[in-house]
Amino acid sequence: MNLKTCCFTGHRIIKITPELIQRLKDTIINIYKQGVTDFYDGGAIGWDMLCSETLIDLKAEYPDMKLCLMLPCPPEEQTKSWNTSQVERYEKILKAADSVTVVSEHYTSNCMKLRNQQLVDLADCCICYCTNPRSGTGQTMRMVEKKEIVMWNLAQLQ
């Protein structure tokens, strides 16, 4: 397998446990050791934030890991309904990112789907957290399956 890039996709509401965090770290390190250096994240609450923060922590030990944010719309529009704590976490992630791409100039009804498609288009593999296949995450997983790239659903391991 010639892996260079990975995308993250997952639900906004997740059950975060020490075991899940450890599995996420182990999965990221494992694929990094197989050649993945660029990690694409959608910047959403929940799974995306957990993945970004985990990657930022791992960069201390693996400095050539890159966090590439793929945002659906400008930050001020994406965070419009978020609480203060969520916005503060998001701003720290933005500052630590190696690159930030904004898919749509404004929030639109399909900017999330467009962002998800770009995440998948750029990825050689995917780390996800999906418990509900009838969701945006489920839709993104079907994009991954259609592309026929490797995917790890860490929700299935809980």
N, C-alpha and C positions, 0 to 999 in steps of 0.2 A: 504494500500500500504506500502510495506517495502522498502523504498528508502534509499540507502547509497551513491551511486555514480551518477554523472552526467557528460555528455560530451557536449562540444560545437562544433558546425559546422556552417559555414557560408561563405558568399562570401568575397572576398578580397576587392571589391569595394562596400561600403555600404553608405547609407545616414544617417550620425550620427546627431541626434537631441537630445535636452535635454529630450524630451519625451521618445525616444528610450532608452537612458541611464537610465532613471528612471524606465521604464518597465523592463529592464534587472536587475537592482538592486532589484526591488520588486520581480521578479521571483526567483532570487537566494536566497533572504532572505526567501521567502515562502517555497521553497523546503528544505532549510537548517532547518527550523523549523519543517519539516516533517522527518528529520533525515539524510539528505544528508550532508556529510562533505567533501567528496573527489570530486574535479572537474577536469576533464581531458580536456586539451586544446591542439590543434595541432600546436600552435606557428606560424601560418601564419599571414600575413599582413591582416588588415581589421577587420572582426568580431572576429577572435581569439585574436588579440591584445586588442581589446576593452573589451572582456570578461576577459582576464587575468588582465588587469589594473583595471577593476571594482572589481574583486575578491580581488586583492591586497589591494585596498582601504577598502573593507568590512572587511578584516581580522583584521583591527584595532579594530573593534567592536566585531567581531566574530573570535577570535584567533584560534579556532579549525578547521576553514575552511582550506582545503589544496588545493593548486594549483599544479597539477600534469601535467607536460608537456610531451606530446607524440610527439616527433619530427620525421619527415619522414627520415631525414638524418642528418649528423653532422651540427652544427650551421654555420660553415664557408661555407658549400656548400648550405645550405638553404638560406642564406642571400647574396649569390654571386652577384645577380643582384639588390639588394635593395639599396636605397639611404641612405645617412649618418643618417638622422633623423630616418628612419625605423630601421636601425641597432642599434642605440642608445636606442630606445624604447625596442627592442628585448633583448638587453643585460641587461637592468634593469629588465625585466620580468624574464630572466634566473636566475639572482641573487636572486630574490624574491621567486622563485619556491621552493616548498617543495620537489619535486622530478623531475628528468629529465630522460626520457627514449628515446633512439635513436633507431628507428625501423630498419634502413638499414645503413650499414657501409659507403655507398656512395650513391649519388643521382642516382636513376634508374628511368626508365619510369613508374614503378608501385609503387614506395616508398610512394607516397601520398595516393594511394588506400589502401596499406597495413597499413599505419598509421591510416587512417579513419576506417578501419575494427577493428583495435585494440581499438580505441576510443569507438566504439560501443560495442565491446565484453566486455569491462570493465564497461559499463554504465547500470544503472537502469532507467535512464531517459535522455532526451536530450533537450537542449535549442539551437535553431537554428535561422538563418536568411537566408531565401531562397526566392528569387523572380524569379528564373529561375530553373525549375526542370531538365533541360537538362544541368547540370553542375556537377562538383565534389561534391558540396554540395547536389544537388538533388540525386546523387548516394548514398551519405551517409545517407540521409533521407530515402531512400528505404531500406538500411541496417537496420535502426532503426525500420521501419515499419515491416520488416520481423522478427525482434527479438520481436516485439509486446511490446515495452516499450513506456512509455508516452513521448510525444514530444510537445514542445511549439515552434511554428514558430513566432517569434516576428516581422518579416517583414509583416505578415498578419494583424497585429494590427496597422500598420501605416496609 
